[in-house]
Amino acid sequence: MIVATDACLPLPVLGEAPVSARVLINYELPSKETYLRRMATCLAADGIVINVVGGGEVITLKNIGESSSLVIAEMPINISEIL
């Protein structure tokens, strides 16, 4: 599991391999570009992203999903349903 900051992102120029976490938690909603970069460099193919959002960020998150063809859904009460 990774709780995301930009520090978790590998730098290709240094030859570091991408991280392959099953769970990526964004505790602050990043920009669309950063969101997609984190998914590409930190997340395993079968991984999930958990976004902690509030208020106006819900609309921003929906816009990221719609413009990127991502499936973004509200997390169920019992998270074992998604793991």
PyMOL Python script that loads the backbone (N, CA, C, O; Angstrom):
from pymol import cmd

cmd.read_pdbstr("""\
ATOM      1  N   MET A   1       0.850  -1.158   0.000  1.00  0.00           N
ATOM      2  CA  MET A   1       0.000   0.000   0.000  1.00  0.00           C
ATOM      3  C   MET A   1       0.901   1.228   0.000  1.00  0.00           C
ATOM      4  O   MET A   1       1.948   1.247   0.647  1.00  0.00           O
ATOM      5  N   ILE A   2       0.481   2.246  -0.731  1.00  0.00           N
ATOM      6  CA  ILE A   2       1.201   3.515  -0.772  1.00  0.00           C
ATOM      7  C   ILE A   2       0.237   4.628  -0.416  1.00  0.00           C
ATOM      8  O   ILE A   2      -0.852   4.720  -0.983  1.00  0.00           O
ATOM      9  N   VAL A   3       0.631   5.470   0.520  1.00  0.00           N
ATOM     10  CA  VAL A   3      -0.083   6.715   0.759  1.00  0.00           C
ATOM     11  C   VAL A   3       0.698   7.745  -0.024  1.00  0.00           C
ATOM     12  O   VAL A   3       1.865   8.001   0.274  1.00  0.00           O
ATOM     13  N   ALA A   4       0.069   8.340  -1.021  1.00  0.00           N
ATOM     14  CA  ALA A   4       0.795   9.064  -2.060  1.00  0.00           C
ATOM     15  C   ALA A   4       1.255  10.460  -1.681  1.00  0.00           C
ATOM     16  O   ALA A   4       0.513  11.273  -1.129  1.00  0.00           O
ATOM     17  N   THR A   5       2.488  10.686  -2.000  1.00  0.00           N
ATOM     18  CA  THR A   5       3.072  12.009  -2.131  1.00  0.00           C
ATOM     19  C   THR A   5       3.934  11.895  -3.372  1.00  0.00           C
ATOM     20  O   THR A   5       4.170  10.789  -3.859  1.00  0.00           O
ATOM     21  N   ASP A   6       4.400  12.994  -3.885  1.00  0.00           N
ATOM     22  CA  ASP A   6       5.251  12.895  -5.068  1.00  0.00           C
ATOM     23  C   ASP A   6       6.552  12.165  -4.771  1.00  0.00           C
ATOM     24  O   ASP A   6       7.244  11.737  -5.695  1.00  0.00           O
ATOM     25  N   ALA A   7       6.896  12.016  -3.497  1.00  0.00           N
ATOM     26  CA  ALA A   7       8.119  11.308  -3.134  1.00  0.00           C
ATOM     27  C   ALA A   7       8.066   9.831  -3.512  1.00  0.00           C
ATOM     28  O   ALA A   7       9.112   9.194  -3.638  1.00  0.00           O
ATOM     29  N   CYS A   8       6.873   9.276  -3.694  1.00  0.00           N
ATOM     30  CA  CYS A   8       6.773   7.841  -4.013  1.00  0.00           C
ATOM     31  C   CYS A   8       7.031   7.566  -5.483  1.00  0.00           C
ATOM     32  O   CYS A   8       7.161   6.408  -5.879  1.00  0.00           O
ATOM     33  N   LEU A   9       7.106   8.595  -6.290  1.00  0.00           N
ATOM     34  CA  LEU A   9       7.225   8.382  -7.722  1.00  0.00           C
ATOM     35  C   LEU A   9       8.666   8.133  -8.129  1.00  0.00           C
ATOM     36  O   LEU A   9       9.545   8.926  -7.791  1.00  0.00           O
ATOM     37  N   PRO A  10       8.928   7.041  -8.852  1.00  0.00           N
ATOM     38  CA  PRO A  10      10.288   6.773  -9.319  1.00  0.00           C
ATOM     39  C   PRO A  10      10.701   7.761 -10.400  1.00  0.00           C
ATOM     40  O   PRO A  10       9.866   8.299 -11.127  1.00  0.00           O
ATOM     41  N   LEU A  11      11.964   7.978 -10.484  1.00  0.00           N
ATOM     42  CA  LEU A  11      12.497   8.874 -11.504  1.00  0.00           C
ATOM     43  C   LEU A  11      13.169   8.041 -12.585  1.00  0.00           C
ATOM     44  O   LEU A  11      14.228   7.463 -12.340  1.00  0.00           O
ATOM     45  N   PRO A  12      12.583   7.966 -13.772  1.00  0.00           N
ATOM     46  CA  PRO A  12      13.139   7.128 -14.844  1.00  0.00           C
ATOM     47  C   PRO A  12      14.588   7.453 -15.182  1.00  0.00           C
ATOM     48  O   PRO A  12      15.336   6.560 -15.580  1.00  0.00           O
ATOM     49  N   VAL A  13      15.000   8.703 -15.035  1.00  0.00           N
ATOM     50  CA  VAL A  13      16.379   9.056 -15.365  1.00  0.00           C
ATOM     51  C   VAL A  13      17.367   8.395 -14.422  1.00  0.00           C
ATOM     52  O   VAL A  13      18.536   8.222 -14.768  1.00  0.00           O
ATOM     53  N   LEU A  14      16.908   8.020 -13.222  1.00  0.00           N
ATOM     54  CA  LEU A  14      17.788   7.349 -12.281  1.00  0.00           C
ATOM     55  C   LEU A  14      17.742   5.832 -12.447  1.00  0.00           C
ATOM     56  O   LEU A  14      18.454   5.108 -11.752  1.00  0.00           O
ATOM     57  N   GLY A  15      16.908   5.353 -13.364  1.00  0.00           N
ATOM     58  CA  GLY A  15      16.815   3.930 -13.628  1.00  0.00           C
ATOM     59  C   GLY A  15      16.047   3.143 -12.589  1.00  0.00           C
ATOM     60  O   GLY A  15      16.178   1.921 -12.524  1.00  0.00           O
ATOM     61  N   GLU A  16      15.244   3.818 -11.769  1.00  0.00           N
ATOM     62  CA  GLU A  16      14.469   3.114 -10.757  1.00  0.00           C
ATOM     63  C   GLU A  16      13.271   2.426 -11.397  1.00  0.00           C
ATOM     64  O   GLU A  16      12.647   2.964 -12.312  1.00  0.00           O
ATOM     65  N   ALA A  17      12.959   1.243 -10.911  1.00  0.00           N
ATOM     66  CA  ALA A  17      11.791   0.517 -11.416  1.00  0.00           C
ATOM     67  C   ALA A  17      10.524   1.115 -10.822  1.00  0.00           C
ATOM     68  O   ALA A  17      10.539   1.609  -9.694  1.00  0.00           O
ATOM     69  N   PRO A  18       9.434   1.073 -11.570  1.00  0.00           N
ATOM     70  CA  PRO A  18       8.163   1.556 -11.022  1.00  0.00           C
ATOM     71  C   PRO A  18       7.740   0.744  -9.804  1.00  0.00           C
ATOM     72  O   PRO A  18       8.055  -0.442  -9.702  1.00  0.00           O
ATOM     73  N   VAL A  19       7.039   1.375  -8.896  1.00  0.00           N
ATOM     74  CA  VAL A  19       6.486   0.705  -7.728  1.00  0.00           C
ATOM     75  C   VAL A  19       5.212   0.001  -8.179  1.00  0.00           C
ATOM     76  O   VAL A  19       4.503   0.517  -9.043  1.00  0.00           O
ATOM     77  N   SER A  20       4.908  -1.155  -7.619  1.00  0.00           N
ATOM     78  CA  SER A  20       3.696  -1.884  -8.017  1.00  0.00           C
ATOM     79  C   SER A  20       2.820  -2.173  -6.806  1.00  0.00           C
ATOM     80  O   SER A  20       2.684  -3.325  -6.392  1.00  0.00           O
ATOM     81  N   ALA A  21       2.233  -1.141  -6.245  1.00  0.00           N
ATOM     82  CA  ALA A  21       1.365  -1.297  -5.079  1.00  0.00           C
ATOM     83  C   ALA A  21      -0.026  -1.739  -5.515  1.00  0.00           C
ATOM     84  O   ALA A  21      -0.471  -1.415  -6.616  1.00  0.00           O
ATOM     85  N   ARG A  22      -0.705  -2.477  -4.651  1.00  0.00           N
ATOM     86  CA  ARG A  22      -2.103  -2.861  -4.937  1.00  0.00           C
ATOM     87  C   ARG A  22      -3.067  -1.771  -4.522  1.00  0.00           C
ATOM     88  O   ARG A  22      -4.160  -1.669  -5.079  1.00  0.00           O
ATOM     89  N   VAL A  23      -2.683  -0.948  -3.547  1.00  0.00           N
ATOM     90  CA  VAL A  23      -3.558   0.119  -3.064  1.00  0.00           C
ATOM     91  C   VAL A  23      -2.775   1.423  -3.052  1.00  0.00           C
ATOM     92  O   VAL A  23      -1.678   1.500  -2.499  1.00  0.00           O
ATOM     93  N   LEU A  24      -3.352   2.441  -3.666  1.00  0.00           N
ATOM     94  CA  LEU A  24      -2.769   3.782  -3.689  1.00  0.00           C
ATOM     95  C   LEU A  24      -3.784   4.719  -3.052  1.00  0.00           C
ATOM     96  O   LEU A  24      -4.925   4.792  -3.508  1.00  0.00           O
ATOM     97  N   ILE A  25      -3.387   5.439  -2.004  1.00  0.00           N
ATOM     98  CA  ILE A  25      -4.299   6.349  -1.317  1.00  0.00           C
ATOM     99  C   ILE A  25      -3.865   7.784  -1.572  1.00  0.00           C
ATOM    100  O   ILE A  25      -2.755   8.184  -1.221  1.00  0.00           O
ATOM    101  N   ASN A  26      -4.752   8.548  -2.185  1.00  0.00           N
ATOM    102  CA  ASN A  26      -4.535   9.983  -2.359  1.00  0.00           C
ATOM    103  C   ASN A  26      -5.280  10.686  -1.231  1.00  0.00           C
ATOM    104  O   ASN A  26      -6.508  10.774  -1.262  1.00  0.00           O
ATOM    105  N   TYR A  27      -4.556  11.185  -0.243  1.00  0.00           N
ATOM    106  CA  TYR A  27      -5.229  11.853   0.865  1.00  0.00           C
ATOM    107  C   TYR A  27      -5.533  13.305   0.556  1.00  0.00           C
ATOM    108  O   TYR A  27      -6.270  13.956   1.297  1.00  0.00           O
ATOM    109  N   GLU A  28      -4.978  13.817  -0.520  1.00  0.00           N
ATOM    110  CA  GLU A  28      -5.352  15.110  -1.099  1.00  0.00           C
ATOM    111  C   GLU A  28      -5.490  14.864  -2.590  1.00  0.00           C
ATOM    112  O   GLU A  28      -4.618  14.241  -3.197  1.00  0.00           O
ATOM    113  N   LEU A  29      -6.565  15.340  -3.186  1.00  0.00           N
ATOM    114  CA  LEU A  29      -6.782  15.086  -4.604  1.00  0.00           C
ATOM    115  C   LEU A  29      -5.779  15.884  -5.429  1.00  0.00           C
ATOM    116  O   LEU A  29      -5.769  17.114  -5.375  1.00  0.00           O
ATOM    117  N   PRO A  30      -4.931  15.189  -6.195  1.00  0.00           N
ATOM    118  CA  PRO A  30      -3.943  15.892  -7.017  1.00  0.00           C
ATOM    119  C   PRO A  30      -4.560  16.401  -8.319  1.00  0.00           C
ATOM    120  O   PRO A  30      -5.727  16.140  -8.611  1.00  0.00           O
ATOM    121  N   SER A  31      -3.770  17.121  -9.082  1.00  0.00           N
ATOM    122  CA  SER A  31      -4.213  17.549 -10.414  1.00  0.00           C
ATOM    123  C   SER A  31      -4.404  16.308 -11.283  1.00  0.00           C
ATOM    124  O   SER A  31      -3.915  15.229 -10.948  1.00  0.00           O
ATOM    125  N   LYS A  32      -5.107  16.462 -12.387  1.00  0.00           N
ATOM    126  CA  LYS A  32      -5.349  15.339 -13.299  1.00  0.00           C
ATOM    127  C   LYS A  32      -4.032  14.725 -13.758  1.00  0.00           C
ATOM    128  O   LYS A  32      -3.890  13.502 -13.784  1.00  0.00           O
ATOM    129  N   GLU A  33      -3.076  15.566 -14.119  1.00  0.00           N
ATOM    130  CA  GLU A  33      -1.792  15.075 -14.616  1.00  0.00           C
ATOM    131  C   GLU A  33      -1.070  14.259 -13.546  1.00  0.00           C
ATOM    132  O   GLU A  33      -0.539  13.186 -13.835  1.00  0.00           O
ATOM    133  N   THR A  34      -1.048  14.761 -12.318  1.00  0.00           N
ATOM    134  CA  THR A  34      -0.389  14.052 -11.226  1.00  0.00           C
ATOM    135  C   THR A  34      -1.132  12.766 -10.895  1.00  0.00           C
ATOM    136  O   THR A  34      -0.511  11.739 -10.625  1.00  0.00           O
ATOM    137  N   TYR A  35      -2.456  12.820 -10.916  1.00  0.00           N
ATOM    138  CA  TYR A  35      -3.286  11.640 -10.643  1.00  0.00           C
ATOM    139  C   TYR A  35      -2.932  10.513 -11.612  1.00  0.00           C
ATOM    140  O   TYR A  35      -2.688   9.381 -11.196  1.00  0.00           O
ATOM    141  N   LEU A  36      -2.905  10.829 -12.889  1.00  0.00           N
ATOM    142  CA  LEU A  36      -2.608   9.818 -13.909  1.00  0.00           C
ATOM    143  C   LEU A  36      -1.169   9.335 -13.808  1.00  0.00           C
ATOM    144  O   LEU A  36      -0.897   8.155 -14.029  1.00  0.00           O
ATOM    145  N   ARG A  37      -0.240  10.231 -13.475  1.00  0.00           N
ATOM    146  CA  ARG A  37       1.172   9.849 -13.334  1.00  0.00           C
ATOM    147  C   ARG A  37       1.351   8.896 -12.156  1.00  0.00           C
ATOM    148  O   ARG A  37       2.081   7.910 -12.257  1.00  0.00           O
ATOM    149  N   ARG A  38       0.689   9.187 -11.045  1.00  0.00           N
ATOM    150  CA  ARG A  38       0.781   8.293  -9.889  1.00  0.00           C
ATOM    151  C   ARG A  38       0.262   6.905 -10.237  1.00  0.00           C
ATOM    152  O   ARG A  38       0.861   5.898  -9.860  1.00  0.00           O
ATOM    153  N   MET A  39      -0.847   6.855 -10.953  1.00  0.00           N
ATOM    154  CA  MET A  39      -1.402   5.552 -11.341  1.00  0.00           C
ATOM    155  C   MET A  39      -0.423   4.786 -12.222  1.00  0.00           C
ATOM    156  O   MET A  39      -0.248   3.579 -12.060  1.00  0.00           O
ATOM    157  N   ALA A  40       0.210   5.484 -13.147  1.00  0.00           N
ATOM    158  CA  ALA A  40       1.120   4.833 -14.093  1.00  0.00           C
ATOM    159  C   ALA A  40       2.413   4.372 -13.435  1.00  0.00           C
ATOM    160  O   ALA A  40       2.973   3.350 -13.833  1.00  0.00           O
ATOM    161  N   THR A  41       2.898   5.106 -12.435  1.00  0.00           N
ATOM    162  CA  THR A  41       4.204   4.792 -11.863  1.00  0.00           C
ATOM    163  C   THR A  41       4.154   4.066 -10.531  1.00  0.00           C
ATOM    164  O   THR A  41       5.164   3.501 -10.110  1.00  0.00           O
ATOM    165  N   CYS A  42       3.018   4.063  -9.856  1.00  0.00           N
ATOM    166  CA  CYS A  42       2.952   3.470  -8.517  1.00  0.00           C
ATOM    167  C   CYS A  42       2.024   2.276  -8.393  1.00  0.00           C
ATOM    168  O   CYS A  42       2.142   1.508  -7.438  1.00  0.00           O
ATOM    169  N   LEU A  43       1.108   2.098  -9.327  1.00  0.00           N
ATOM    170  CA  LEU A  43       0.026   1.146  -9.135  1.00  0.00           C
ATOM    171  C   LEU A  43       0.207  -0.112  -9.976  1.00  0.00           C
ATOM    172  O   LEU A  43       0.533  -0.040 -11.161  1.00  0.00           O
ATOM    173  N   ALA A  44      -0.008  -1.270  -9.346  1.00  0.00           N
ATOM    174  CA  ALA A  44      -0.004  -2.541 -10.074  1.00  0.00           C
ATOM    175  C   ALA A  44      -1.215  -2.585 -10.998  1.00  0.00           C
ATOM    176  O   ALA A  44      -2.180  -1.844 -10.811  1.00  0.00           O
ATOM    177  N   ALA A  45      -1.153  -3.459 -11.994  1.00  0.00           N
ATOM    178  CA  ALA A  45      -2.236  -3.551 -12.984  1.00  0.00           C
ATOM    179  C   ALA A  45      -3.584  -3.859 -12.345  1.00  0.00           C
ATOM    180  O   ALA A  45      -4.614  -3.392 -12.830  1.00  0.00           O
ATOM    181  N   ASP A  46      -3.595  -4.636 -11.267  1.00  0.00           N
ATOM    182  CA  ASP A  46      -4.858  -4.982 -10.605  1.00  0.00           C
ATOM    183  C   ASP A  46      -5.113  -4.132  -9.364  1.00  0.00           C
ATOM    184  O   ASP A  46      -5.958  -4.477  -8.537  1.00  0.00           O
ATOM    185  N   GLY A  47      -4.389  -3.029  -9.233  1.00  0.00           N
ATOM    186  CA  GLY A  47      -4.501  -2.186  -8.051  1.00  0.00           C
ATOM    187  C   GLY A  47      -5.718  -1.279  -8.053  1.00  0.00           C
ATOM    188  O   GLY A  47      -6.403  -1.122  -9.063  1.00  0.00           O
ATOM    189  N   ILE A  48      -5.968  -0.686  -6.890  1.00  0.00           N
ATOM    190  CA  ILE A  48      -7.063   0.265  -6.753  1.00  0.00           C
ATOM    191  C   ILE A  48      -6.533   1.564  -6.167  1.00  0.00           C
ATOM    192  O   ILE A  48      -5.506   1.584  -5.489  1.00  0.00           O
ATOM    193  N   VAL A  49      -7.247   2.642  -6.436  1.00  0.00           N
ATOM    194  CA  VAL A  49      -6.910   3.953  -5.887  1.00  0.00           C
ATOM    195  C   VAL A  49      -8.034   4.362  -4.954  1.00  0.00           C
ATOM    196  O   VAL A  49      -9.208   4.288  -5.316  1.00  0.00           O
ATOM    197  N   ILE A  50      -7.677   4.796  -3.750  1.00  0.00           N
ATOM    198  CA  ILE A  50      -8.648   5.340  -2.809  1.00  0.00           C
ATOM    199  C   ILE A  50      -8.357   6.826  -2.689  1.00  0.00           C
ATOM    200  O   ILE A  50      -7.248   7.228  -2.338  1.00  0.00           O
ATOM    201  N   ASN A  51      -9.361   7.633  -2.983  1.00  0.00           N
ATOM    202  CA  ASN A  51      -9.218   9.082  -2.910  1.00  0.00           C
ATOM    203  C   ASN A  51     -10.004   9.605  -1.719  1.00  0.00           C
ATOM    204  O   ASN A  51     -11.197   9.330  -1.588  1.00  0.00           O
ATOM    205  N   VAL A  52      -9.340  10.354  -0.856  1.00  0.00           N
ATOM    206  CA  VAL A  52     -10.017  10.998   0.262  1.00  0.00           C
ATOM    207  C   VAL A  52     -10.402  12.388  -0.229  1.00  0.00           C
ATOM    208  O   VAL A  52      -9.543  13.254  -0.396  1.00  0.00           O
ATOM    209  N   VAL A  53     -11.694  12.597  -0.460  1.00  0.00           N
ATOM    210  CA  VAL A  53     -12.162  13.862  -1.025  1.00  0.00           C
ATOM    211  C   VAL A  53     -13.270  14.446  -0.166  1.00  0.00           C
ATOM    212  O   VAL A  53     -13.943  13.740   0.586  1.00  0.00           O
ATOM    213  N   GLY A  54     -13.438  15.735  -0.297  1.00  0.00           N
ATOM    214  CA  GLY A  54     -14.521  16.410   0.404  1.00  0.00           C
ATOM    215  C   GLY A  54     -15.038  17.559  -0.436  1.00  0.00           C
ATOM    216  O   GLY A  54     -14.348  18.076  -1.314  1.00  0.00           O
ATOM    217  N   GLY A  55     -16.259  17.943  -0.147  1.00  0.00           N
ATOM    218  CA  GLY A  55     -16.860  19.111  -0.776  1.00  0.00           C
ATOM    219  C   GLY A  55     -16.703  19.181  -2.277  1.00  0.00           C
ATOM    220  O   GLY A  55     -17.123  18.279  -3.001  1.00  0.00           O
ATOM    221  N   GLY A  56     -16.091  20.266  -2.742  1.00  0.00           N
ATOM    222  CA  GLY A  56     -15.942  20.533  -4.166  1.00  0.00           C
ATOM    223  C   GLY A  56     -15.025  19.583  -4.901  1.00  0.00           C
ATOM    224  O   GLY A  56     -15.021  19.565  -6.132  1.00  0.00           O
ATOM    225  N   GLU A  57     -14.242  18.786  -4.177  1.00  0.00           N
ATOM    226  CA  GLU A  57     -13.328  17.858  -4.844  1.00  0.00           C
ATOM    227  C   GLU A  57     -14.060  16.711  -5.532  1.00  0.00           C
ATOM    228  O   GLU A  57     -13.507  16.085  -6.437  1.00  0.00           O
ATOM    229  N   VAL A  58     -15.284  16.427  -5.123  1.00  0.00           N
ATOM    230  CA  VAL A  58     -16.053  15.339  -5.729  1.00  0.00           C
ATOM    231  C   VAL A  58     -16.266  15.620  -7.215  1.00  0.00           C
ATOM    232  O   VAL A  58     -16.110  14.726  -8.047  1.00  0.00           O
ATOM    233  N   ILE A  59     -16.618  16.847  -7.544  1.00  0.00           N
ATOM    234  CA  ILE A  59     -16.822  17.225  -8.946  1.00  0.00           C
ATOM    235  C   ILE A  59     -15.514  17.117  -9.721  1.00  0.00           C
ATOM    236  O   ILE A  59     -15.496  16.627 -10.850  1.00  0.00           O
ATOM    237  N   THR A  60     -14.420  17.574  -9.115  1.00  0.00           N
ATOM    238  CA  THR A  60     -13.108  17.488  -9.763  1.00  0.00           C
ATOM    239  C   THR A  60     -12.745  16.036 -10.040  1.00  0.00           C
ATOM    240  O   THR A  60     -12.255  15.715 -11.122  1.00  0.00           O
ATOM    241  N   LEU A  61     -12.982  15.160  -9.075  1.00  0.00           N
ATOM    242  CA  LEU A  61     -12.677  13.740  -9.246  1.00  0.00           C
ATOM    243  C   LEU A  61     -13.526  13.130 -10.361  1.00  0.00           C
ATOM    244  O   LEU A  61     -13.018  12.355 -11.171  1.00  0.00           O
ATOM    245  N   LYS A  62     -14.801  13.470 -10.406  1.00  0.00           N
ATOM    246  CA  LYS A  62     -15.666  12.966 -11.481  1.00  0.00           C
ATOM    247  C   LYS A  62     -15.173  13.448 -12.840  1.00  0.00           C
ATOM    248  O   LYS A  62     -15.209  12.697 -13.814  1.00  0.00           O
ATOM    249  N   ASN A  63     -14.713  14.692 -12.913  1.00  0.00           N
ATOM    250  CA  ASN A  63     -14.178  15.222 -14.172  1.00  0.00           C
ATOM    251  C   ASN A  63     -12.918  14.477 -14.600  1.00  0.00           C
ATOM    252  O   ASN A  63     -12.735  14.201 -15.786  1.00  0.00           O
ATOM    253  N   ILE A  64     -12.051  14.150 -13.647  1.00  0.00           N
ATOM    254  CA  ILE A  64     -10.846  13.370 -13.964  1.00  0.00           C
ATOM    255  C   ILE A  64     -11.258  12.022 -14.540  1.00  0.00           C
ATOM    256  O   ILE A  64     -10.709  11.583 -15.551  1.00  0.00           O
ATOM    257  N   GLY A  65     -12.211  11.372 -13.908  1.00  0.00           N
ATOM    258  CA  GLY A  65     -12.671  10.066 -14.377  1.00  0.00           C
ATOM    259  C   GLY A  65     -13.279  10.117 -15.761  1.00  0.00           C
ATOM    260  O   GLY A  65     -12.966   9.286 -16.613  1.00  0.00           O
ATOM    261  N   GLU A  66     -14.151  11.095 -15.991  1.00  0.00           N
ATOM    262  CA  GLU A  66     -14.825  11.199 -17.288  1.00  0.00           C
ATOM    263  C   GLU A  66     -13.857  11.538 -18.415  1.00  0.00           C
ATOM    264  O   GLU A  66     -13.973  10.993 -19.512  1.00  0.00           O
ATOM    265  N   SER A  67     -12.911  12.426 -18.160  1.00  0.00           N
ATOM    266  CA  SER A  67     -11.991  12.838 -19.219  1.00  0.00           C
ATOM    267  C   SER A  67     -10.875  11.823 -19.461  1.00  0.00           C
ATOM    268  O   SER A  67     -10.158  11.918 -20.456  1.00  0.00           O
ATOM    269  N   SER A  68     -10.727  10.856 -18.558  1.00  0.00           N
ATOM    270  CA  SER A  68      -9.650   9.870 -18.684  1.00  0.00           C
ATOM    271  C   SER A  68     -10.162   8.455 -18.884  1.00  0.00           C
ATOM    272  O   SER A  68      -9.370   7.514 -18.910  1.00  0.00           O
ATOM    273  N   SER A  69     -11.455   8.287 -19.023  1.00  0.00           N
ATOM    274  CA  SER A  69     -12.075   6.966 -19.176  1.00  0.00           C
ATOM    275  C   SER A  69     -11.754   6.037 -18.010  1.00  0.00           C
ATOM    276  O   SER A  69     -11.593   4.831 -18.197  1.00  0.00           O
ATOM    277  N   LEU A  70     -11.662   6.603 -16.804  1.00  0.00           N
ATOM    278  CA  LEU A  70     -11.423   5.807 -15.607  1.00  0.00           C
ATOM    279  C   LEU A  70     -12.755   5.474 -14.952  1.00  0.00           C
ATOM    280  O   LEU A  70     -13.700   6.260 -15.017  1.00  0.00           O
ATOM    281  N   VAL A  71     -12.826   4.321 -14.328  1.00  0.00           N
ATOM    282  CA  VAL A  71     -14.010   3.959 -13.562  1.00  0.00           C
ATOM    283  C   VAL A  71     -13.779   4.424 -12.132  1.00  0.00           C
ATOM    284  O   VAL A  71     -12.922   3.889 -11.429  1.00  0.00           O
ATOM    285  N   ILE A  72     -14.544   5.417 -11.706  1.00  0.00           N
ATOM    286  CA  ILE A  72     -14.420   5.949 -10.355  1.00  0.00           C
ATOM    287  C   ILE A  72     -15.772   5.771  -9.679  1.00  0.00           C
ATOM    288  O   ILE A  72     -16.791   6.264 -10.163  1.00  0.00           O
ATOM    289  N   ALA A  73     -15.769   5.056  -8.546  1.00  0.00           N
ATOM    290  CA  ALA A  73     -17.010   4.767  -7.832  1.00  0.00           C
ATOM    291  C   ALA A  73     -16.835   5.083  -6.354  1.00  0.00           C
ATOM    292  O   ALA A  73     -15.719   5.114  -5.835  1.00  0.00           O
ATOM    293  N   GLU A  74     -17.956   5.317  -5.691  1.00  0.00           N
ATOM    294  CA  GLU A  74     -17.921   5.546  -4.251  1.00  0.00           C
ATOM    295  C   GLU A  74     -17.503   4.253  -3.564  1.00  0.00           C
ATOM    296  O   GLU A  74     -17.945   3.166  -3.936  1.00  0.00           O
ATOM    297  N   MET A  75     -16.643   4.388  -2.553  1.00  0.00           N
ATOM    298  CA  MET A  75     -16.139   3.218  -1.852  1.00  0.00           C
ATOM    299  C   MET A  75     -17.235   2.621  -0.973  1.00  0.00           C
ATOM    300  O   MET A  75     -17.934   3.352  -0.272  1.00  0.00           O
ATOM    301  N   PRO A  76     -17.389   1.289  -1.008  1.00  0.00           N
ATOM    302  CA  PRO A  76     -18.401   0.656  -0.158  1.00  0.00           C
ATOM    303  C   PRO A  76     -18.013   0.748   1.316  1.00  0.00           C
ATOM    304  O   PRO A  76     -16.845   0.947   1.652  1.00  0.00           O
ATOM    305  N   ILE A  77     -18.987   0.605   2.170  1.00  0.00           N
ATOM    306  CA  ILE A  77     -18.733   0.636   3.613  1.00  0.00           C
ATOM    307  C   ILE A  77     -17.741  -0.456   3.999  1.00  0.00           C
ATOM    308  O   ILE A  77     -16.824  -0.206   4.782  1.00  0.00           O
ATOM    309  N   ASN A  78     -17.910  -1.652   3.466  1.00  0.00           N
ATOM    310  CA  ASN A  78     -17.038  -2.780   3.765  1.00  0.00           C
ATOM    311  C   ASN A  78     -15.972  -2.863   2.678  1.00  0.00           C
ATOM    312  O   ASN A  78     -16.237  -3.378   1.592  1.00  0.00           O
ATOM    313  N   ILE A  79     -14.763  -2.357   2.960  1.00  0.00           N
ATOM    314  CA  ILE A  79     -13.748  -2.296   1.909  1.00  0.00           C
ATOM    315  C   ILE A  79     -13.246  -3.667   1.470  1.00  0.00           C
ATOM    316  O   ILE A  79     -12.583  -3.773   0.438  1.00  0.00           O
ATOM    317  N   SER A  80     -13.547  -4.719   2.231  1.00  0.00           N
ATOM    318  CA  SER A  80     -13.138  -6.057   1.791  1.00  0.00           C
ATOM    319  C   SER A  80     -13.829  -6.435   0.482  1.00  0.00           C
ATOM    320  O   SER A  80     -13.392  -7.357  -0.206  1.00  0.00           O
ATOM    321  N   GLU A  81     -14.909  -5.723   0.135  1.00  0.00           N
ATOM    322  CA  GLU A  81     -15.600  -5.974  -1.131  1.00  0.00           C
ATOM    323  C   GLU A  81     -14.751  -5.582  -2.340  1.00  0.00           C
ATOM    324  O   GLU A  81     -14.982  -6.086  -3.439  1.00  0.00           O
ATOM    325  N   ILE A  82     -13.773  -4.693  -2.155  1.00  0.00           N
ATOM    326  CA  ILE A  82     -12.964  -4.239  -3.286  1.00  0.00           C
ATOM    327  C   ILE A  82     -11.547  -4.774  -3.262  1.00  0.00           C
ATOM    328  O   ILE A  82     -10.819  -4.619  -4.242  1.00  0.00           O
ATOM    329  N   LEU A  83     -11.135  -5.397  -2.173  1.00  0.00           N
ATOM    330  CA  LEU A  83      -9.767  -5.922  -2.079  1.00  0.00           C
ATOM    331  C   LEU A  83      -9.708  -7.368  -2.476  1.00  0.00           C
ATOM    332  O   LEU A  83      -8.635  -7.971  -2.456  1.00  0.00           O
TER     333      LEU A  83
END
""", "prot")
cmd.dss("prot")
cmd.show_as("cartoon", "prot")
cmd.util.cbc("prot")
cmd.orient("prot")
